[in-house]
Amino acid sequence: MNIHTKYMGLALNSPIVVSASTLSEQTANIVQMEEYGAGAVVMSSLFEEQIRREEEKFRTVMSETSYSFAEALDYFPDLTEFNVGSDEYLENIRKAKERVKIPVIASLNGITNEGWIEYSKLMEDAGADGIEVNIFFIPGDITMSSPEVEHRYLNIIQSIKRAVSIPVAVKLNPYFSAMGNMSLRMKQAGADALVLFNRFYQPDFDINKLAITHDLQYSESNEIRLPLMWIALLYGKVDLSLAATTGVQSATEVIKYILAGADVVMTASSLYKNGIPYLRTMNKDLQDWMYRMGFDNLTAFRGSMSQQHIADPTAYERANYIRILERIQ
């Protein structure tokens, strides 16, 4: 069975892509991901805050040492010429590109326009085949309006697209009041793909210590329904590559997302649980299902369960909600 696909113009041997995670921090892991059938790998996110904090520490060390003896300033290069904190990340991109043939996609989480532009350029120069823009932004300021939030996203996309020539995917959250319209506007701003959806790591409370806790919980398969619905609604209506991420634990979720209209399906949780070799199992299970169903390639069934292709389009709308309620005894 042919499981080749295209994602924002990149040719992939499989629709299963390793999503941004700590797994891709090691070049050896990326080599193994290719060996076991990953279509592409998204690098772990580079957070601008981390880099800026390191730069501040660098300035502090330089300042304190310079008070001891003036010659110390000669030991430290100008920060405009030395990208503190990003060097290792960029080197990881270079190493990966030297050792694998599958697309290597950088992931960037910036906080300033300058940071988005600067690090996007560095990633492109390092050899990244694309950039996944991870706009991890929660508008906690209650005075910020919806148009202001939307403008922030669109401005980031436009700034990056003006700076680089490689494709740009936007990993967005599901909280826009008009997701369809926002998708169209992101396309107009220059986005090449949408990644649905970003899982915000939300805090919990320790009621005994009266403290906020932050713990990582892997996604579960029952979380696919929201991105599944939106991919099915957007398929064929926006000229963008669609990537699904959240809840991918097996080939079953991969198949469902492709039926909805996804070009690629991203996973990391399943690899944390089962190991990188599990990619081979997922690919085989996908191909076995295609064989049983009589599908020779992904195009034969991609989007067949989207809103525009099913016999009853209201299944994605209010009418179906009412029918579900009527079934409850």
N, C-alpha and C positions, 0 to 999 in steps of 0.2 A: 504494500500500500504506500502511495506517495504522500508523505506528510510535510513536504516542503511548503513554505509560506513566505510572505513578504511582510515586513514590518517597517513602516515609514521609509520605504524604498530600499531597505536592507534585505538581502536574500538569506533565508534561514532554512536549515535542513530539518528543523522541527519547530512546532509552535510552542513548545515548552521552554520558557525562558527563566533563568534563575533571577529572582528579584533582588533588589538591593538588600544586602545583609553582610554580617561580619564574615560569612563563609567566603566571600570573594576578596577578602583582604590578603589572602595568601595566593601567590601565583600557582603553586602546586595544586591548590583546590580548583582553580579555573581550568588548568590542564585536565584534571580529572572530570570536571563538568563536561568538557568537550568530548572526552573519551566515552562518557556514558550517555551522550546524546542530547545535551542541552543545545537549543537553537541559538542562544545568545546568553550573555551574562551581563547583568547590571552590577556595576561596582558598588561597594558600600558608599553611603552618602558622605560627601565632604561638607562639613558644617563650617560656615564662615565664622561663627562665634568662637569655635575652637581655635581657629587660626588667629583671630584678633586677640584672644586671650594670650596666646603664645607670643604674639608680637609685643603685647604690653609687658609681659615678663622679660622679653628680650631688651626692651627699652629700659626697664628698671635695672637689669644687670649692667647694661652699658653705662647708665647714669651713675650708679653706685661705684662702679669700678673706676670711672673717669675721675672721681673725686680723689682716688688714691694716687693715681699718676696719669698725667695727660696722655702718655704714649698708648694707654689702653684703648683709646678710641680707634687706633690703627688696627686693632685686632678684630674689630667688628665691621662688617660691610654695611653700607647704607640699606635701610629696609626697603627702599624703592627698588633695589637691585637684588634683594634676597627675599624670596617668598617663604617666610618662616611657617612651618606647619604643612604646607602643601607639597613640599618636595617629595616626601615618601609616597604620597598618594599618586602624584604624577609619575613617579618612577614605577609604581605598581602597574599603571596603565602601559607604560613602555615595555615592561617585562612581559606582561600578558600578551601584548600584540606581537612580540617576538616569538612566542611559543604556541599560540593558538590561531586558528583560521576563522573561528566563529566571531561574529561581531562582539566587541567589547564596548559597552555603553557606560559612560561616566554618570554619576549621580551627584547633583549639586543642591545644597540647601543654603541659600544666601540670606542676608539681612539688609544689605545696602545695594543700590543700583551699581555702584562701583565694584562691589564684590561679585555680583552676578556676572557682570561683563568681564572683569579681570580673570576670574577663575574659569569661565567658559572658554575663553581664548587659550588659557594654559592647557586645559583638557584637550582641546582640539589639536594644539601643537604637540601634545604628548602622544597623539595617535588614536584618541577615542573615535569610534565609529559614529557615535551619537551622544546626546546628553539628555538625561532624564532630569527635568527640573522639579524638584521636590519642594513645593511651596507649602511648608509646614507652618501655616499662619492661622492662629485663632484670634479673631477680632474681639478681644476682651474689653476693649474700650467701648462703652455703651453709647458714646457720642459719635462713633464712626458709623456712617450710613452704608447701606448696601451698595450704592454706586461707587463709594470710595473703596470698598473691599474689592469690587470687580475691577475697578481701574488699576488697583495695585497688581492684580494678576496679569492683566493685559499689558501693563507697562513693562513688567518683568519679561514677558514673552517677547515683546517688540524689541527691548534692549538687547536681549541675547541673540535674537535672529539677525539683528544688524551687525553683531560682532563676530558671528561664526557662520560657516557655510555647511557644517554637518547638520543632520536632522535633529530636531528638538522635540522631545515628548514632555507632556505636562502631567505630572501626577497630582491629581486634584482631589479635594474632599467632596462629599455628597451633600453639602449643606447650602448650595445655591438655591435661591427660590425659583429660578427659571433655568434649570440645568441645560435644556435643549438650546435655548437662546445663547447661554454663556458658551456652549460648545461651538456654536457658529462664530461667535465673536473671537474666540481663541483661535479658530482657524483663520479668520481675517487678520489677526495679530501676527500670524506666521507659524503657529504650532503645526507640527507634522503628525502628532499622535496624542491621544489622551490615554492615561493610565487610570482606570477606575477600580478601586478608590484607595485613597490614602487612609491607613488605619491610625488615627491619632491615639497615642498612648495616653489614656486618661488616668488621672490620679484616683487613688482610693484612700480610705481613712483607717488608721489604726486607732480603734476606739479606746484602747487601754493606755497607749502612749500619747493620745491626742496629737497624732502627727500624720502628715500626708505621706503616703507611700507610693512608690513608682516601681512596679514590677512588670516584666515582660510576659505577656501571655500569647502563645501561638494562636493563630487564627484556626477556626474550626469550619468544617464543611457546611454547617448550617448558616454561615455568614455570607454565603454567595448570593443570596436572593436580591439584595439591593443592587449590587453591580450587575447581576444577571439581567434585572429588569431594565436598567438604564442602557446597557449595551444593546439589548433587544429593541429598545425605543430609538436609539440613535443610529443603528445600522441602516445604511442606505440613505440616510438623511443628511449626514455631515461627511464631507470629503476628507476624512481623517482616518489614520490607522487607529484601531481600538485595541487596547491591551487590558486584560482582566487580571486583577490581583486581589486576593482576599479569599480565604477558605479553601484553597486548592490543596487537597490532601491525596488525591488519586487521579487516575485517568477519567473517572466519572465526572469530576468537576471540569476537567479540561474539555471533555466532550460537550457538556452543557454550555459552557461559555462560547465554544465555537458555533454551536447550534444557534446561539443568540446573535452571533455576528463578530466575535472577537477574532482578530488576526493572530494574536499570540496570547498565551496564558502564563502568568508569572507565579512562581512559587518559591518559598524559602522554608516555611514551617515544615513541610513534608520532608525536606532534606535534613533539617535539624533532628527530626524524629527518626527518620529511617536511613539517613546517610546519603551521600552524593550518588552512590550506585543505584539508588531508587529511581533515578531519572530513566534508566534503561527499562525498568519495569513499567513506568508510566507510558513510555513510548510504545512498548510492546502491547500493552493493554489497549491503547488507543488504536493501534493497527489491527489488533484482533477484532475489536468492535466494528471497525470499518469493514473488515472482511465479512463479518457476519451480516452486516447491513447492506452490503453490496456497493460501498462507496470506494472508488478508486483513488480519490484525492480529497483534500480538505474543501476545495471549492464546491464539490458536489453536495455538501451539506451545510457549509458555512452560511449562517443567517437564515436557515430554513425555518427556524422557530422565532424569528424576529417579528415585530409587529406588522411589518409590511408584507410578510409572506404567509402568515397563518390565516386560516379561514375565518377566524373570529377575532379581529383586531381589538375588540373591546375587552378581551381577556387581560389586557394590560391596563385597563382603565377602571372607572368607578363601577361599571356594570358588573365586572367580575367580583369586585369587593362586596357588592350586594348579594351576589349568588353564593359567595362563601359564607356570609352571615346566615343566609337562609338554610344552609346545610347544618348549622349548629343546632343540636337538639337540646 
